[in-house]
Amino acid sequence: MSTGNINLGADDYGGSRFSRFIRKCNQFRSTPAAVLTVSTMAVFADTVVYGLIVPFLPEILQEKLGMSSSANGILFGCFGLGVLIGAPISAYISDRWQIRKWPMIIGLLGLGATSVLFAFSNAFWELVLARLAQGISSGITWAVGLGMIADVYAGEEIGKAMGVAFSGFTLGYLGGPVIGGAIYGSGGTHGIAIFVAAITVVDLAFRLLLKEPKDVKSAASSSSPSTSSLGQFQQEQLLGATPGASIRMSAESEKYKDADVVVSHPVVIASAGATGKAISVVALASSNSVNIVAEEVRPDTGGAKTDIDIDTDIDEKAEIDEKIIETASVFGADNAAPAPLKKRTTMWDLLKEWQILACCVATITVTGAAGAFEPTLPILLDEKYHLKSTIIGVVFIAIVIPNVIAGPLAGKITDNDRVLAYVAPYGRFGFIIIFSLLAAIAIACMGATRTLAGVIVDLVFVGFLAGFAAVPIMSAMGVHVHRMGGDAYAKVYALFNIAYSVGVIIVPTVLPPIMNAVGFAATMGIVASLLVLGAIILAIIPTRQLLRYGRKAYIGENARVFL
């Protein structure tokens, strides 16, 4: 049918251009991309504030307060200690009640206030207190922010998403010194305070506009059944008992898009006489009303589906189970029973998983090695090359740009199943091991470099290699939690943040006095050894698995699972 020549104005599409823009923005705030944008901005704001003080901290401590260079490490250690306090508490609250938005807002306000306090501190104890409070706020932002990303990207695209977030981290963590040096050189501590206030206001606006990720999950049209409440791993376990059957989570359908809470109770008929059929029962809770939806797929009828809806008022969870059994009986499933509600995953449960524990070790070594430059490089550039704080900040660009490029690239590559299969059973761990060793070589070479140009070239290599080593850690932790049921994303990234903080506490605290005693070259040798040690520890269990099962066990349809 021909439509002819019709000129449509903005009003013909449902309002003015401005109103259309507002509607698009409102739609965007309910998408996974919005969650990723806000989380990346949050990580950037947090880490840029963390790194702002790097160029001028020696000047404040040594010249203004008369402290030794060891005081540099103490302040960085206080920040890490604050993270140890803030991350686990916020992760427990966030996962327990499934709230992400408001802990993020509280963390941002705390970070802004404590950073301004730090800029105007006149005594060392004030700096210590402000840095500790900064760490607590940072722990909240990291644990909840990365958990938000895993909420909406858990599955095949988590590596790409974590790569983007890592780029925000890099821009802030390593770009902070660049910005801090420039601002302090022209505006002093007052300029730093104004910058922190401005970035806090902008970030706060984005965090306020974002919807809770649990609402984004149900509203995102890009969500597939594999990212539903059950998760791909659990669906595969259910369908394994009923070949040829399929399960559709009705909570993802348009009919139930407004449900506030989704509680999944899969019911599977696994008996020989069940003709391979599967039933999925979903309880959709909205206020005090629960709508139970059951779907049956019969392979022997060409995939024909039968739906039944039961609307009822239920106050107790136990009554939901009874209704599920009643619903299943409609399909002749007398022997069916609802799957028991899974116990909440604790941090201790996560640490008992060797994959998570190995990721924590890798986080300590990789981020610890990257953090080694903050307390040591400014001292080297000041004492040996006589650079001013502004130029010291510019030197850090050499590590920032390649690190930003490496993050998304590493995420994309490590999301590719074919690429991971080439390095099975090491998988993502293989990338962490390889690039940790390469970064160790680059850091050792930096210690032997005698010129400023050589230092800058080495920083470029270290930035790229460290980025490739770090991103697979973040995605591996999210993927493993997804396989465990997906109820502990904030907790697992709290562990990541704690491990990161352990590296931040230990490495910056011990390196300045070591550098004073043995020099920069030997100090870089110690840092390189730390990366080698982490790579060896990470390779132990995958190597044992390879020797025990052989390479063929990780190839084909029935391949063993690896990260």
Residue pairs with C-beta under 8 A, 6 or more apart in sequence:
10 16
10 17
10 20
13 20
14 20
14 23
15 23
25 209
28 34
29 209
29 210
29 211
30 211
30 215
30 216
30 219
30 220
31 216
31 219
31 220
31 222
32 152
32 153
32 161
32 216
32 220
32 222
34 210
34 211
34 216
35 148
35 149
35 151
35 152
35 210
35 213
35 216
36 149
36 152
36 153
36 161
36 164
36 165
37 206
38 104
38 148
38 206
38 207
38 210
39 145
39 146
39 148
39 149
39 165
40 164
40 165
40 167
40 168
41 168
41 203
41 206
42 104
42 107
42 108
42 141
42 145
42 203
42 207
43 141
43 142
43 145
43 146
43 165
43 168
43 169
43 172
44 168
44 169
44 171
44 172
45 108
45 111
45 141
45 172
45 199
45 200
45 203
46 107
46 111
46 137
46 138
46 141
46 142
46 172
47 168
47 169
47 171
47 172
47 173
47 176
48 171
48 172
48 173
48 175
48 176
48 179
48 199
49 111
49 115
49 134
49 172
49 176
49 196
49 199
50 79
50 134
50 138
50 172
50 173
50 176
51 172
51 173
51 174
51 175
51 176
51 177
51 179
51 180
51 374
52 115
52 176
52 177
52 179
52 180
52 183
52 192
52 195
52 196
53 60
53 75
53 118
53 180
53 192
54 176
54 177
54 180
54 181
54 374
54 378
54 392
54 393
54 396
55 177
55 180
55 181
55 184
55 378
55 389
55 390
55 392
55 393
56 180
56 181
56 184
56 389
57 72
57 75
57 378
58 69
58 72
58 378
58 379
58 382
59 389
60 127
61 67
61 69
61 71
61 72
61 75
61 124
62 68
62 69
65 71
65 123
65 124
67 124
69 379
69 512
69 513
69 516
70 512
70 513
70 516
71 124
72 375
72 379
72 508
72 512
73 375
73 508
73 509
73 510
73 511
73 512
73 513
74 128
74 509
75 127
75 128
75 131
76 131
76 371
76 374
76 375
76 504
76 505
76 508
76 509
77 504
77 505
77 506
77 508
77 509
78 128
78 131
78 132
78 135
79 131
79 132
79 134
79 135
79 138
79 501
79 504
80 135
80 501
80 502
80 503
80 504
80 505
81 132
81 135
81 501
81 505
82 131
82 132
82 133
82 134
82 135
82 136
82 137
82 138
82 139
83 135
83 136
83 138
83 139
83 142
83 497
83 498
83 500
83 501
83 504
84 135
84 139
84 498
84 501
84 502
84 505
85 135
85 136
85 139
86 107
86 135
86 136
86 137
86 138
86 139
86 140
86 143
87 139
87 140
87 142
87 143
87 494
87 497
87 498
87 501
88 139
88 143
88 347
88 491
88 494
88 498
90 103
90 107
90 139
90 140
90 143
90 144
90 490
90 494
91 143
91 144
91 147
91 347
91 490
91 491
91 493
91 494
92 347
92 490
92 491
93 99
93 103
94 100
94 103
94 143
94 144
94 147
94 490
95 147
95 344
95 487
95 488
95 489
95 490
95 491
96 344
98 212
98 214
99 212
100 144
100 147
100 148
100 151
100 212
100 213
100 214
100 490
101 207
101 210
101 211
101 212
103 140
103 144
104 140
104 141
104 144
104 145
104 148
104 207
105 204
105 207
105 208
106 140
107 137
107 138
107 139
107 140
107 141
107 144
108 137
108 141
108 200
108 203
108 204
108 207
109 200
109 204
110 133
110 136
110 137
110 140
111 134
111 137
111 138
111 141
111 200
112 196
112 197
112 199
112 200
113 133
114 130
114 133
114 134
114 137
115 130
115 134
115 193
115 196
116 193
116 196
116 197
117 126
117 129
117 130
117 133
118 127
118 130
118 131
118 134
119 189
119 190
119 192
119 193
119 196
120 189
120 193
121 127
121 130
135 501
138 497
139 494
139 497
139 498
139 501
142 493
142 494
142 496
142 497
142 500
143 490
143 491
143 493
143 494
143 497
144 490
145 165
145 493
146 162
146 165
146 474
146 478
146 489
146 490
146 493
146 496
146 497
147 489
147 490
147 491
147 492
147 493
148 213
149 158
149 161
149 162
149 165
149 478
150 158
150 478
150 481
150 482
150 486
150 489
150 492
150 493
151 213
151 214
151 216
151 217
151 489
152 213
152 216
152 217
152 220
152 227
153 160
153 161
153 478
154 227
154 231
154 478
154 479
154 481
154 482
154 486
154 489
155 226
155 227
155 232
155 479
155 482
156 226
156 415
157 415
158 415
158 475
158 478
158 479
158 482
159 410
159 411
159 412
159 413
159 414
159 415
159 428
159 471
159 472
159 475
160 408
160 411
160 412
160 415
161 411
162 411
162 471
162 474
162 475
162 478
163 407
163 408
163 409
163 410
163 411
163 412
163 471
163 475
164 407
164 408
164 411
165 407
165 474
166 407
166 408
166 410
166 411
166 467
166 470
166 471
166 474
167 403
167 404
167 407
167 408
169 407
170 400
170 403
170 404
170 407
170 463
170 467
171 400
171 404
173 370
174 396
174 399
174 400
174 403
174 463
175 396
175 397
175 400
177 374
177 378
177 392
177 393
177 396
178 393
178 394
178 396
178 397
178 400
179 195
179 393
180 192
180 393
181 389
181 390
181 391
181 392
181 393
181 394
182 390
182 393
183 191
183 192
183 195
184 191
184 192
184 389
184 390
185 388
185 389
185 390
187 194
211 219
217 223
217 227
218 251
218 252
218 257
218 259
218 262
219 257
223 252
225 232
225 235
225 247
225 248
225 249
225 252
226 232
226 235
228 249
228 251
228 252
228 264
229 249
229 251
229 262
229 263
229 264
229 282
230 238
230 247
230 249
230 264
230 266
231 482
231 483
231 485
231 486
232 482
233 482
233 483
234 266
234 485
235 247
238 247
238 266
238 268
238 278
239 245
239 246
239 247
239 278
241 268
241 270
242 268
242 269
242 270
242 274
242 276
242 277
242 278
243 276
243 299
244 276
244 299
245 276
245 277
245 278
245 297
245 299
246 278
246 297
246 303
247 266
247 278
247 280
247 295
247 297
248 280
248 295
248 297
248 305
249 262
249 264
249 280
249 282
250 256
250 280
250 282
250 284
250 293
250 295
250 307
251 259
251 262
251 264
251 282
251 284
256 284
256 291
256 293
258 286
259 284
259 285
259 286
259 291
260 285
260 286
260 287
261 284
261 285
261 286
262 282
262 283
262 284
262 285
263 282
263 283
263 284
263 285
263 317
263 320
264 280
264 282
264 283
265 281
265 282
265 283
265 320
265 321
265 324
265 338
265 339
266 279
266 280
266 281
266 338
266 339
267 279
267 280
267 281
267 294
267 324
267 325
267 327
267 328
267 333
267 336
267 337
267 338
267 339
268 278
268 279
268 336
268 339
269 277
269 278
269 279
269 328
269 331
269 333
269 335
269 336
271 335
274 333
275 298
275 299
275 300
276 299
276 300
277 296
277 297
277 298
277 299
277 331
278 296
278 297
279 294
279 295
279 296
279 328
279 331
279 333
279 336
280 294
280 295
281 292
281 293
281 294
281 324
281 327
281 328
281 338
282 292
282 293
282 294
283 290
283 291
283 292
283 314
283 320
283 323
283 324
284 290
284 291
284 292
284 293
288 313
288 315
289 311
289 312
289 313
290 312
290 313
290 314
290 320
290 323
291 309
291 310
291 311
291 312
292 309
292 310
292 312
292 320
292 323
292 324
292 327
293 307
293 308
293 309
294 307
294 308
294 310
294 327
294 328
294 330
294 331
295 305
295 306
295 307
296 305
296 306
296 331
297 303
297 304
297 305
298 304
298 306
306 331
308 327
308 330
310 323
310 326
310 327
312 323
314 320
314 323
317 341
321 338
324 338
325 336
325 337
325 338
328 336
328 338
329 336
342 485
342 487
344 487
344 488
345 481
345 484
345 485
345 487
345 488
345 491
346 488
346 491
347 488
347 491
347 494
347 495
349 488
350 356
350 481
350 488
350 491
350 492
350 495
351 357
351 360
351 495
353 480
353 484
354 541
355 476
355 480
355 563
356 477
356 480
356 481
356 492
356 495
358 429
358 537
358 538
358 541
359 473
359 476
359 477
359 480
359 496
359 499
360 495
360 496
360 498
360 499
361 499
361 534
361 537
361 538
362 429
362 432
362 436
362 469
362 473
362 534
362 538
363 473
363 496
363 499
363 500
363 503
364 499
364 500
364 502
364 503
364 506
364 534
365 436
365 503
365 530
365 531
365 533
365 534
365 535
366 432
366 436
366 439
366 466
366 469
366 470
366 473
366 503
366 531
366 534
367 470
367 499
367 500
367 503
367 504
368 502
368 503
368 504
368 506
368 507
368 527
368 530
369 439
369 440
369 443
369 466
369 503
369 507
369 527
369 528
369 530
369 531
370 462
370 466
370 470
371 503
371 504
371 507
371 508
372 443
372 507
372 508
372 511
372 523
372 524
372 527
373 396
373 399
373 459
374 508
375 508
375 511
375 512
376 511
376 512
376 515
376 520
376 523
377 392
377 395
377 396
378 389
378 392
379 512
379 515
380 455
380 520
381 387
381 391
381 392
381 395
381 452
382 392
384 520
385 452
387 395
395 455
395 456
395 459
396 459
398 456
398 457
398 459
398 460
398 463
399 459
399 460
399 462
399 463
400 463
401 460
401 463
402 460
402 461
402 463
402 464
402 467
403 463
403 464
403 466
403 467
404 467
405 464
405 467
406 463
406 464
406 465
406 466
406 467
406 468
406 471
407 467
407 470
407 471
409 468
410 431
410 467
410 468
410 470
410 471
410 472
411 471
411 475
413 419
413 431
414 420
414 428
414 431
414 471
414 472
414 475
415 475
420 427
420 428
420 562
421 554
421 555
421 559
423 430
423 431
424 551
424 554
424 555
424 559
424 562
425 542
425 545
425 546
425 549
425 553
425 554
425 560
425 562
426 433
426 539
426 542
426 546
426 562
427 476
427 542
427 562
427 563
428 472
428 473
428 475
428 476
428 479
428 563
429 472
429 476
429 538
429 539
429 542
429 563
430 542
431 468
431 469
431 472
432 469
432 472
432 473
432 476
432 535
432 538
433 535
433 538
433 539
435 465
435 466
435 468
435 469
436 469
436 531
436 532
436 534
436 535
436 538
437 531
437 532
437 535
438 465
439 461
439 462
439 465
439 466
439 469
439 531
440 528
440 529
440 531
440 532
440 535
441 528
442 458
442 461
442 462
442 465
443 458
443 462
443 524
443 527
443 528
443 531
444 524
444 525
444 528
445 458
446 454
446 455
446 458
446 459
446 462
446 524
447 520
447 521
447 522
447 523
447 524
447 525
447 528
448 521
449 455
449 458
473 496
474 493
474 496
476 563
477 492
477 493
477 495
477 496
478 489
478 492
478 493
479 563
480 492
480 563
481 488
481 489
481 492
483 561
507 527
507 530
511 523
511 526
511 527
514 522
514 523
514 526
515 523
542 562
545 560
545 562
549 560
553 559
553 560
554 560
554 562
